[in-house]
Amino acid sequence: MKEAWQLVNGMKDKDVVTWTTLVNGYMIRGDARSAMVLCPMMQCEGVKPNSVTIASLLSACGGLASLKHGKCLHAWAIRHCLNSEVHVETALIDMYAKCVHGNLSYKLFMKTSKKRTPVWNAVLSGFIHNGLAREAIELFKQMLASKIEPDNVTFNSVLPAYAILADLKQAMNMHCYLVKLGFLSRLEVASILVDIYSKCGSLGYAHEVFNIIPTAEKDIIIWSGIISAYGKHGHGEMAVSLFNQMVQSGVKPNQVTFTSVLHACSHAGLVDEGLSLFKFMLKQHHAIPNVGHYTCIVDLLGRAGRLDDAYSLIRTMPLTPNHAVWGALLGACVIHENVELGEVAARWAFELEPENTGNYILLAKLYAAVGRWRDAEKVRDMVNEEGLRKLPAHSLVEARNM
């Protein structure tokens, strides 16, 4: 961008294309704030934004969640008769959704005269952004009933809703529809479908979708997805096997892949495999572990009863241990009834995450397990004194197609 600015400053006449290119340049870099600054600058030089400029600036407003600036641009577009342009409509719907004003996003969508595919895509994505998964699926069905042809972006927008609901029947219906339209061979669609089946607990179907993609075309996203799926459901050996297959196929693992396979080892009790993978990560790939990787290893050692090793790792890790690291050690101390280390972990957990009632409950459980009832009661009194409340858990079951 520095060199781009030098070129622009050397130009005598900067037109709308020049300014719009700069705006898009900042957006590509993820610098929405700098993109917004260009809007008054170009107008001060007498250059009027066009529909492409407005759409890009609205995307910047969405990235900053700046409703005030978004409304100003909306009003400007109306005054200059640009609000009916499809890319401006799409950007407006997307902006209001990202500013957590789904009602305004949907209201604008309903006023749109020509509901073309990009406009539907924007409102579907907005519904997902605002946690309205079921509504997004119903809207997608309305889109099909309106004879609007979905495209690749449509499925990238609506498929996460099926993952959120984890409804196997609806997932299979969508699977069939994707096969019918020929979209299943597309890598990004297949990756999301693997995640959907994983959330539904159907690893068989997830693996079938994974196998549809030729090995040479599989990227790190779909490999990470299937490894994570098996790891989450306790199939650690299969997750490790798939990780090895991925490496042999020439795909380089990233931070997410390592987290998934280490998590799988932790929950399956594969201590040696997990430690070997951690060494492989450090030596072969020269990757810098993040706190999540260390949390997995602490959890792995802790579950296996190697609490001293877990504590030594925490003390020597080059990063500052966060609440998750100390929480993993505390949980392991409860399992193996190690009060001394449990108290150390609890002190740090309380300091880093003072409002997490789970840590207090774990320490009280640890005291109760070794018969220190008075200490357990003191911990519960601390929770009451701080005014903390444990949020109730909830589950979903299907009954009569509901």
C-alpha positions in Angstrom: 0.0 0.0 0.0 2.9 2.3 0.6 4.1 2.0 -3.0 0.5 2.3 -4.2 0.1 5.6 -2.4 3.4 6.9 -3.9 1.9 6.2 -7.4 -1.4 7.9 -6.5 0.4 11.0 -5.1 2.3 11.3 -8.4 -0.9 11.4 -10.5 -2.3 14.8 -11.4 -5.9 13.6 -12.0 -7.2 10.9 -9.7 -10.5 9.5 -10.9 -13.1 7.3 -9.2 -11.4 4.1 -10.4 -8.1 5.1 -8.8 -9.8 5.9 -5.4 -11.9 2.7 -5.5 -8.8 0.6 -6.3 -7.1 2.1 -3.1 -10.3 1.3 -1.1 -10.2 -2.3 -2.3 -6.5 -2.5 -1.6 -7.0 -1.7 2.0 -10.0 -4.1 2.2 -7.8 -7.0 0.8 -5.3 -6.3 3.6 -8.1 -6.3 6.2 -7.6 -2.6 7.0 -11.2 -1.4 6.9 -10.5 1.7 9.0 -8.0 3.0 6.4 -10.4 2.2 3.6 -13.1 4.4 5.4 -10.7 7.3 5.7 -10.5 7.5 1.9 -14.2 8.3 1.5 -14.0 12.0 2.6 -10.6 12.4 1.0 -11.9 11.5 -2.5 -14.9 13.8 -2.1 -12.7 16.7 -0.9 -10.9 16.4 -4.3 -14.2 16.5 -6.1 -14.4 12.8 -7.0 -17.9 11.3 -6.7 -18.0 7.6 -5.5 -19.7 5.2 -7.8 -21.7 2.0 -7.0 -18.5 -0.1 -6.7 -16.9 2.4 -4.3 -20.0 2.5 -2.1 -20.2 -1.4 -2.1 -16.6 -1.6 -0.9 -17.1 1.1 1.7 -20.2 -0.7 3.0 -18.1 -3.8 3.4 -15.6 -1.8 5.4 -18.5 -0.6 7.7 -19.6 -4.2 8.1 -16.0 -5.2 9.0 -15.9 -2.4 11.7 -19.5 -3.0 12.8 -20.0 0.7 12.3 -23.8 1.1 11.9 -23.6 4.9 12.0 -21.2 5.1 9.0 -23.2 2.4 7.2 -26.4 4.3 7.5 -24.7 7.5 6.2 -23.5 5.6 3.1 -27.0 4.1 2.7 -28.6 7.5 2.7 -25.9 8.8 0.3 -26.7 5.9 -2.1 -30.4 6.7 -2.0 -29.8 10.4 -2.8 -27.7 9.5 -5.7 -30.0 6.7 -6.9 -27.3 3.9 -6.4 -29.2 1.9 -3.8 -31.0 -0.3 -6.4 -27.7 -1.6 -7.9 -27.4 -5.3 -7.1 -23.9 -5.1 -5.6 -24.9 -2.1 -3.4 -28.1 -3.9 -2.2 -26.0 -6.9 -1.4 -23.4 -4.9 0.5 -26.2 -3.1 2.4 -27.8 -6.3 3.5 -24.5 -7.7 4.5 -23.5 -4.6 6.4 -26.7 -4.4 8.5 -26.3 -8.1 9.4 -22.7 -7.7 10.5 -23.7 -4.7 12.6 -26.1 -7.1 14.4 -29.2 -5.5 12.9 -30.7 -8.5 11.2 -34.1 -6.9 11.3 -32.9 -4.0 9.1 -31.1 -6.5 6.8 -34.2 -8.6 6.3 -36.4 -5.4 5.9 -34.1 -4.2 3.1 -34.1 -7.6 1.5 -38.0 -7.7 1.4 -38.0 -4.2 -0.2 -35.6 -5.3 -3.0 -37.5 -5.4 -6.3 -35.3 -7.9 -8.1 -34.3 -10.6 -5.6 -31.3 -12.0 -7.5 -29.0 -14.7 -6.3 -26.3 -12.4 -4.7 -29.0 -10.6 -2.7 -30.4 -14.0 -1.4 -26.8 -15.0 -0.6 -26.2 -11.9 1.5 -29.4 -12.3 3.6 -28.7 -16.0 4.1 -25.2 -15.2 5.3 -26.6 -12.5 7.6 -29.0 -15.0 9.2 -26.1 -17.3 10.0 -24.1 -14.4 11.4 -26.9 -13.6 13.7 -27.4 -17.2 14.9 -30.6 -17.7 13.0 -29.8 -21.1 11.5 -33.4 -22.5 11.3 -34.6 -19.3 9.7 -31.8 -19.4 7.2 -32.8 -22.9 6.1 -36.4 -21.8 5.7 -35.3 -18.8 3.7 -33.2 -21.1 1.5 -36.3 -23.2 0.8 -38.2 -20.0 -0.1 -35.4 -19.1 -2.5 -35.7 -22.4 -4.3 -39.5 -22.1 -4.4 -39.0 -18.6 -6.0 -37.1 -20.4 -8.8 -33.8 -18.6 -7.9 -30.8 -20.6 -9.0 -28.4 -21.1 -6.1 -24.6 -20.9 -6.8 -21.5 -21.8 -5.0 -21.7 -18.8 -2.7 -25.3 -19.8 -1.8 -24.2 -23.1 -0.4 -21.2 -21.6 1.4 -23.7 -19.3 3.1 -26.4 -21.7 4.0 -24.6 -25.0 4.7 -23.2 -23.8 8.1 -26.8 -23.6 9.3 -27.2 -27.4 8.8 -24.0 -27.8 10.9 -25.5 -25.7 13.7 -28.8 -27.6 13.8 -27.0 -31.0 13.5 -30.2 -32.5 12.1 -29.2 -35.7 10.3 -32.4 -35.9 8.2 -32.1 -32.4 6.9 -28.4 -32.9 6.3 -29.1 -36.0 4.1 -31.7 -34.1 2.2 -29.2 -31.4 1.4 -26.6 -34.0 0.5 -29.0 -35.4 -2.1 -29.7 -32.0 -3.5 -26.0 -31.2 -3.8 -25.5 -34.5 -5.7 -28.4 -33.7 -8.0 -27.0 -30.2 -8.8 -23.4 -31.5 -9.2 -22.0 -29.3 -6.4 -20.6 -32.1 -4.2 -17.4 -32.3 -6.3 -16.5 -28.8 -5.2 -14.0 -28.8 -2.5 -15.4 -26.1 -0.2 -18.9 -27.6 -0.4 -17.6 -31.1 0.4 -15.6 -29.7 3.4 -18.6 -28.1 4.9 -20.7 -31.3 4.4 -18.0 -33.3 6.2 -18.4 -30.9 9.1 -22.2 -31.2 9.0 -22.1 -35.0 9.2 -19.5 -34.8 12.0 -21.8 -32.5 14.0 -24.6 -35.0 13.4 -22.5 -37.8 14.7 -22.5 -39.7 11.4 -18.8 -40.4 10.7 -19.6 -42.9 8.0 -21.3 -40.4 5.8 -18.6 -37.8 6.6 -16.0 -40.2 5.4 -18.0 -41.1 2.2 -18.1 -37.4 1.3 -14.4 -37.1 2.1 -13.6 -40.1 -0.3 -15.5 -38.4 -3.2 -12.7 -35.8 -3.5 -9.6 -37.3 -5.3 -6.6 -37.4 -3.1 -4.6 -35.1 -5.3 -7.3 -32.4 -4.9 -7.8 -32.6 -1.2 -6.5 -29.5 0.6 -5.7 -28.8 4.2 -9.2 -27.7 5.1 -10.9 -31.0 4.2 -8.1 -33.0 5.7 -8.4 -31.0 9.0 -12.2 -31.5 8.9 -12.1 -35.3 8.7 -9.3 -35.5 11.3 -11.2 -33.3 13.7 -14.4 -35.3 13.1 -12.8 -38.6 14.2 -11.0 -36.9 17.1 -14.2 -35.3 18.5 -15.9 -38.6 18.6 -13.1 -40.4 20.4 -11.6 -42.2 17.4 -8.0 -41.1 18.2 -6.2 -43.9 16.3 -8.2 -43.2 13.1 -7.5 -39.4 13.5 -3.7 -40.2 13.7 -3.9 -42.6 10.8 -5.6 -39.9 8.6 -3.0 -37.3 9.7 -0.2 -39.7 8.6 -2.0 -40.2 5.2 -2.3 -36.4 4.8 1.4 -35.9 5.4 2.3 -38.8 3.0 0.0 -37.2 0.3 2.2 -34.0 0.4 -0.3 -31.7 2.2 1.5 -29.7 4.9 -0.3 -29.6 8.2 -1.2 -26.2 9.7 -1.8 -25.0 13.3 -5.5 -26.1 13.1 -4.6 -29.6 11.9 -2.1 -30.1 14.7 -4.6 -28.9 17.3 -7.2 -31.4 16.0 -4.9 -34.4 16.0 -3.4 -33.6 19.4 -6.9 -33.1 20.8 -7.8 -36.5 19.4 -4.8 -38.1 21.1 -5.7 -36.5 24.4 -9.2 -37.7 24.5 -8.3 -41.2 23.3 -5.4 -41.6 25.8 -2.8 -42.0 23.1 0.1 -40.5 25.1 3.1 -41.7 23.0 1.4 -40.8 19.7 0.5 -37.4 21.0 4.1 -36.6 22.3 5.5 -38.0 19.0 3.3 -35.7 17.0 4.3 -32.7 19.2 8.0 -33.5 18.5 7.2 -33.9 14.8 5.5 -30.5 14.8 8.6 -28.9 16.4 11.4 -30.6 14.5 10.0 -31.6 11.1 7.8 -28.6 10.4 9.5 -26.0 12.6 6.1 -24.9 13.6 5.7 -22.5 16.6 3.2 -24.1 19.0 0.4 -21.9 20.3 -1.3 -22.0 23.7 -3.9 -24.4 22.3 -1.2 -27.0 21.4 0.2 -26.8 24.9 -3.2 -27.2 26.4 -3.7 -30.4 24.4 -0.4 -31.8 25.7 -1.1 -30.8 29.3 -4.4 -32.5 29.0 -2.9 -35.5 27.4 -0.3 -35.9 30.2 -2.8 -35.1 32.9 -5.3 -37.7 31.8 -2.5 -40.3 31.8 -1.7 -39.4 35.4 1.6 -37.8 34.5 0.8 -34.6 36.5 4.4 -33.7 37.4 5.3 -33.8 33.7 2.3 -31.7 32.8 3.2 -29.1 35.4 6.9 -29.0 34.3 5.7 -28.4 30.7 3.6 -25.5 31.9 6.5 -24.0 33.8 8.9 -24.3 30.9 6.6 -23.3 28.0 7.7 -20.2 26.1 4.2 -18.7 26.1 2.3 -17.4 29.1 -0.1 -20.1 30.2 -3.8 -19.1 29.9 -6.9 -20.2 31.7 -7.3 -23.2 29.4 -3.9 -24.6 30.3 -4.5 -24.3 34.0 -8.0 -25.6 33.6 -6.7 -28.7 31.9 -4.2 -29.3 34.8 -7.0 -28.7 37.4 -9.3 -31.2 35.7 -6.5 -33.8 35.6 -5.8 -33.2 39.3 -9.5 -33.9 40.1 -9.3 -37.2 38.2 -6.2 -38.3 40.0 -7.0 -36.6 43.4 -3.8 -34.5 43.5 -4.7 -31.7 45.9 -1.3 -30.0 46.0 -1.1 -29.4 42.3 -4.8 -28.9 42.0 -4.6 -25.9 44.4 -1.8 -24.3 42.4 -3.8 -24.7 39.1 -6.9 -23.4 40.8 -5.2 -20.3 42.1 -4.1 -19.4 38.5 -7.4 -20.3 37.0 -9.3 -18.1 39.5 -7.0 -15.2 38.7 -7.2 -15.5 35.0 -10.9 -16.4 34.8 -12.6 -15.2 38.0 -16.1 -15.5 36.7 -15.9 -19.1 35.6 -17.8 -21.2 38.1 -16.5 -24.4 36.6 -13.1 -23.9 38.1 -14.6 -23.4 41.6 -16.7 -26.5 41.2 -13.7 -28.6 40.1 -11.7 -27.5 43.2 -14.7 -28.2 45.5 -15.0 -31.6 43.8 -11.3 -32.3 44.4 -11.6 -31.5 48.1 -14.7 -33.6 48.5 -12.9 -36.6 46.7 -10.2 -36.6 49.4 -12.6 -36.0 52.3 -11.8 -32.4 52.9 -15.5 -31.4 53.3 -14.9 -28.2 55.2 -12.6 -26.9 52.4 -15.1 -27.9 49.8 -17.8 -25.9 51.6 -15.5 -22.9 51.8 -15.1 -23.0 48.0 -18.9 -23.1 47.5 -19.2 -20.1 49.9 -16.7 -18.2 47.7 -19.0 -18.8 44.7 -22.0 -17.5 46.6 -20.1 -14.5 48.0 -18.9 -13.5 44.5 -22.5 -13.8 43.2 -21.5 -16.4 40.6 -24.0 -18.7 39.0 -23.5 -21.9 37.0 -25.3 -21.7 33.7 -27.5 -24.8 33.2 -26.5 -27.2 30.4 -29.1 -28.2 27.7 -29.5 -30.9 25.2 -31.6 -31.3 22.0 -33.6 -34.4 21.0 -35.8 -35.0 18.0 -39.4 -36.0 18.7 -42.2 -36.2 16.1 -40.0 -34.4 13.5 -39.4 -31.5 15.8 
